[in-house]
Amino acid sequence: MNTKTITQTGLLLGVALAVQSFHLPTYITGPAINAVLIVAAVFPGILGGVFLGCLTPLAALMMGIVHPIAVPLVPVIMAANIILVTVFYFLRRKNEYIALLAAALSKYFVFYISVNYLMSLFGIKIPLPLLTAFQLPQLFTALVGGGIGIITAKYLEKAHQHRF
């Protein structure tokens, strides 16, 4: 990673941590973090986005946003975030909105398969309300946050082109 990538990743990490520190409801925090992940897929790119996708669930756990009973889901959240960033990163040059749809659906499927099949395969019991929270709402937060992320990235790209 070069200095620019590290700096951009650090700034986006600061934004993500600031959002999480407010302890807002999931329907606000989720889209905000997903927006940061989409912006990270553009600036600084896949490495920064994957790094943030792994750090944000750990930060949420340490800040008490992720309930201790959901600790087994932290690796699932990481994997889902990595999928979101990676799919968006590789498809966005074709069409960023189709890339977002594919990335959000991919993230949703990671959650769906994990909470419906993998957890029980490993004998991990997750309470039903928590299981529900990690399914369809994740698709919506990824789509809403991704839309915000695309708009933000376009604004940042335009601002970057017009700098002195």
C-alpha positions, 0 to 999 in steps of 0.5 A: 500500500502506498501513502495515498492508499493508507491515508484514504483508508485511514480517513474512511476508517475515521468516518466509519468509527465516528458513525459507529460511535454515535450508537444510532439505530441499525437502519442508520448505521448500516447504510452509513457503513455500507456507504463507506465501504462502497466509497472505499472500493473507489477510493482507495480501492479493493485493499482499503475496502477489504481492510475496512470491511474487516475492521468495522465489525470488530470495532462494532463488537468492541463498541458494544454495537454488536451484542455479545451473543452475536460474536459468532456472526462477526466473521460472517459480517467480515466475509459479507463486507469483503464480498460487497467491496470486491463485487462492487470493485470489479463490476463498477466499471461496467455499470456502477448501479448493476455493480451495486445490485450484484454486490448487495445481493452477494452480501445478502446471500453470504448472510442468508447462507451463513445464518440459515445453514452454516451456523447450524452446521457448526452447532451455533444457535443464534436467537431468531430476532438476531437471525432475522436482523442478519437477513433481508434487512442486510440487503436493504442497508447494502442497497441504500448505503451503496446508493449513498456511497455511489453518490458520494464517490461521484462527488469526490471524483468530481472534486478531485478532478477540479482541485487546484 
